[in-house]
Structure formats: C-alpha cells, structure tokens
Amino acid sequence: MVLPSGSRSGVSQLRRGILQFCVLALLRDGERYAFDLVRELCDAHGLVTSEGTIYPLLSRLRKEGWVDTAWRESDSGPPRRYYTLTATGRAALDEFSGEWGTFKTTVDNLLNSEGSHG
C-alpha cells in the first residue's frame, strides 16, 4: 500500500518520537553498544533504523542524562562505547511505559471505531 506523503511523514515522526523509549527499553537489562542496538531495532518490525539515526539519538539521550557511556576494549577491533540506562532514564522510561498503554488503547479504539460516532 502506498501512503500519501503526509501520512508517511506522520508515521516517520511517530516512529522517531518513540524510538528513544525503545532504546531505553533495550538498555533496561544492561549495557549495550550502538551497533547492537541498531541490529536489534532493525530486527523489530517497523523500527528499522540505521547507525546514522541511532548515534545522534544516543548523543541526545546522553545530554539529557538518560544514558551514561563507557569505553570498553573489544576482542574484534577498536574499543567500543557502551551505553547504560541512568536512574533518570529509567524514570523517563517508566513514565512513558505508564502512558503508552492508555495512549495505544485510545488510538486503537479511535482507529477501529468505524461509524460509531453519533
């Protein structure tokens, strides 16, 4: 199905808006490096992303204080920067998680309520 360009733009903006919380969720269980995050997000349907998308996002999350970073030696090349979730990032993720269920249900109800108005 081909969406009108405005719809594609809206879906893209929505994806960008929630992508940061998807990254925080992936970091919830421990540290990861950027390429690992990219690979996992690419495997998740609808969250296809690239290193060009994830690095600016991780930089922004670091500036917000939601993630910390540490350099670790790698067995297969140069050192890698690993990202971990901070307490502030965990609080942001918890807040988003609390709102997401209600938001998703509301949107689903509106999208699935053909002709039920009035």
Phi, psi and chi 1 to 4 in degrees:
 res  aa     phi    psi   chi1   chi2   chi3   chi4
   1 MET       -  136.4  175.2  170.1   91.1      -
   2 VAL  -101.2  122.1  176.5      -      -      -
   3 LEU   -90.3  147.7  -64.5  173.3      -      -
   4 PRO   -58.8  150.7  -16.7   25.3      -      -
   5 SER   -57.3  -35.0   63.1      -      -      -
   6 GLY   -63.5  -36.8      -      -      -      -
   7 SER   -68.0  -42.9  -64.8      -      -      -
   8 ARG   -60.3  -42.0  -77.5 -166.7  -57.4  -88.9
   9 SER   -63.0  -42.3  171.6      -      -      -
  10 GLY   -63.8  -43.6      -      -      -      -
  11 VAL   -64.8  -40.1  170.3      -      -      -
  12 SER   -62.9  -42.6 -179.9      -      -      -
  13 GLN   -64.8  -41.2  -71.9  176.0   -8.1      -
  14 LEU   -61.9  -45.9  178.2   62.0      -      -
  15 ARG   -59.1  -45.7 -177.5  178.9  -65.1  122.2
  16 ARG   -61.3  -39.4 -115.9 -169.8  -30.0  -87.9
  17 GLY   -66.1  -36.3      -      -      -      -
  18 ILE   -94.4  -12.1   63.2  172.5      -      -
  19 LEU   -58.5  -39.1 -173.4   59.7      -      -
  20 GLN   -60.9  -35.8   65.3 -174.7   -7.4      -
  21 PHE   -75.5  -29.7  -63.7  103.6      -      -
  22 CYS   -65.4  -40.6  -65.0      -      -      -
  23 VAL   -63.2  -45.9  168.1      -      -      -
  24 LEU   -59.9  -39.6  -64.6  178.3      -      -
  25 ALA   -63.6  -38.7      -      -      -      -
  26 LEU   -67.0  -29.1  -70.4  173.7      -      -
  27 LEU   -85.1   -8.8  -66.5  173.2      -      -
  28 ARG   -56.9  -35.2 -176.1  176.3   33.0 -145.2
  29 ASP   -95.4    3.8  -64.1  -33.2      -      -
  30 GLY   145.6  174.0      -      -      -      -
  31 GLU   -71.1  151.3   69.1  178.9   10.2      -
  32 ARG  -146.6  157.8  -55.7 -137.3 -173.3  164.2
  33 TYR  -102.3  162.7   68.1  103.3      -      -
  34 ALA   -57.5  -44.3      -      -      -      -
  35 PHE   -63.0  -35.2 -176.3   74.3      -      -
  36 ASP   -62.5  -41.4 -173.4   34.6      -      -
  37 LEU   -64.5  -43.8  -67.7  167.3      -      -
  38 VAL   -59.4  -46.9  170.0      -      -      -
  39 ARG   -60.1  -45.1 -170.2  176.3   62.6 -125.1
  40 GLU   -68.0  -38.3 -152.1  155.4  -29.1      -
  41 LEU   -68.9  -34.4  -69.1  167.2      -      -
  42 CYS   -66.5  -33.3  -76.5      -      -      -
  43 ASP   -73.1  -22.3  -71.3  -13.9      -      -
  44 ALA   -83.8  123.9      -      -      -      -
  45 HIS   -56.8  128.7  178.8   69.1      -      -
  46 GLY    87.4   -6.0      -      -      -      -
  47 LEU  -112.3   21.5  -68.0  176.2      -      -
  48 VAL   -52.1  128.5  174.7      -      -      -
  49 THR  -144.5  178.5 -170.7      -      -      -
  50 SER  -136.5  170.6   67.8      -      -      -
  51 GLU   -61.0  -32.5  -69.6  179.5   67.8      -
  52 GLY   -65.1  -23.1      -      -      -      -
  53 THR   -88.8  -40.8  -57.3      -      -      -
  54 ILE   -76.4  -37.2 -154.8   76.6      -      -
  55 TYR   -63.4  -46.5  -75.6  111.3      -      -
  56 PRO   -61.8  -37.1  -21.0   30.7      -      -
  57 LEU   -63.2  -46.6  171.6   61.8      -      -
  58 LEU   -63.2  -37.7  -72.6  168.2      -      -
  59 SER   -62.6  -43.5  178.6      -      -      -
  60 ARG   -64.4  -42.2 -166.0  170.2   72.4 -113.0
  61 LEU   -63.4  -35.5  -67.5  175.1      -      -
  62 ARG   -68.0  -43.3 -164.1  176.0   77.0 -145.3
  63 LYS   -64.0  -33.7  -73.2  177.2 -173.1  163.7
  64 GLU   -72.2  -15.1  -67.7  -81.8  -21.9      -
  65 GLY    83.6   14.9      -      -      -      -
  66 TRP   -86.9  -21.4  -69.4    5.2      -      -
  67 VAL  -134.6  151.7  -60.4      -      -      -
  68 ASP  -111.8  160.8  -85.5  -25.9      -      -
  69 THR  -129.6  155.4   63.5      -      -      -
  70 ALA  -150.1  141.1      -      -      -      -
  71 TRP   -86.0  135.7  -72.7   96.7      -      -
  72 ARG  -130.0  141.8  -56.8 -103.9 -171.1  -85.4
  73 GLU   -63.4  149.3  -69.8  -60.9  -39.3      -
  74 SER  -118.6  141.7  169.5      -      -      -
  75 ASP   -70.7  -22.3  -65.2  -24.2      -      -
  76 SER  -118.6   31.5   59.6      -      -      -
  77 GLY   151.6 -154.0      -      -      -      -
  78 PRO   -68.4  165.5   22.0  -28.9      -      -
  79 PRO   -58.5  153.1  -18.3   27.8      -      -
  80 ARG  -117.8  145.8  -65.5  177.2  177.2  161.3
  81 ARG   -88.7  121.0  178.2  179.6  -81.7 -175.1
  82 TYR  -101.5  145.6  -79.0   80.9      -      -
  83 TYR  -113.0  138.5  -64.2   82.3      -      -
  84 THR  -130.4  152.9   55.3      -      -      -
  85 LEU   -79.3  132.1 -170.5   60.2      -      -
  86 THR   -90.4  172.1   64.6      -      -      -
  87 ALA   -61.2  -38.5      -      -      -      -
  88 THR   -65.5  -41.1  -55.0      -      -      -
  89 GLY   -64.6  -39.7      -      -      -      -
  90 ARG   -64.3  -39.9 -173.4  171.4  -61.2  -84.4
  91 ALA   -64.1  -41.7      -      -      -      -
  92 ALA   -63.3  -41.5      -      -      -      -
  93 LEU   -65.3  -42.5  178.4   59.5      -      -
  94 ASP   -62.1  -41.7  -70.8  -14.8      -      -
  95 GLU   -64.2  -45.4 -177.8  178.9  -19.5      -
  96 PHE   -61.0  -44.3  174.8   80.6      -      -
  97 SER   -60.5  -39.3  -64.4      -      -      -
  98 GLY   -65.2  -36.0      -      -      -      -
  99 GLU   -82.6  -30.8  -62.6  -72.9  -27.5      -
 100 TRP   -59.9  -44.1  176.8 -109.3      -      -
 101 GLY   -58.9  -47.2      -      -      -      -
 102 THR   -65.5  -44.4  -56.9      -      -      -
 103 PHE   -60.1  -49.1  177.9   78.3      -      -
 104 LYS   -61.0  -44.7  179.4 -174.9  176.4  -52.0
 105 THR   -62.7  -43.3  -61.1      -      -      -
 106 THR   -61.5  -47.5  -59.5      -      -      -
 107 VAL   -63.2  -45.7  172.1      -      -      -
 108 ASP   -58.0  -44.0  -75.4  -14.4      -      -
 109 ASN   -62.3  -41.7  -72.6  -18.4      -      -
 110 LEU   -67.0  -42.2  -71.3  169.1      -      -
 111 LEU   -67.6  -28.7  -67.7  174.6      -      -
 112 ASN  -101.3    9.9  -64.5  -38.2      -      -
 113 SER  -102.7   51.5   66.6      -      -      -
 114 GLU   -51.6  121.2  -83.6 -174.6   48.9      -
 115 GLY    63.6   14.5      -      -      -      -
 116 SER   -87.8   -0.3   64.6      -      -      -
 117 HIS   -83.9  128.2   61.2  -72.9      -      -
 118 GLY    52.8      -      -      -      -      -
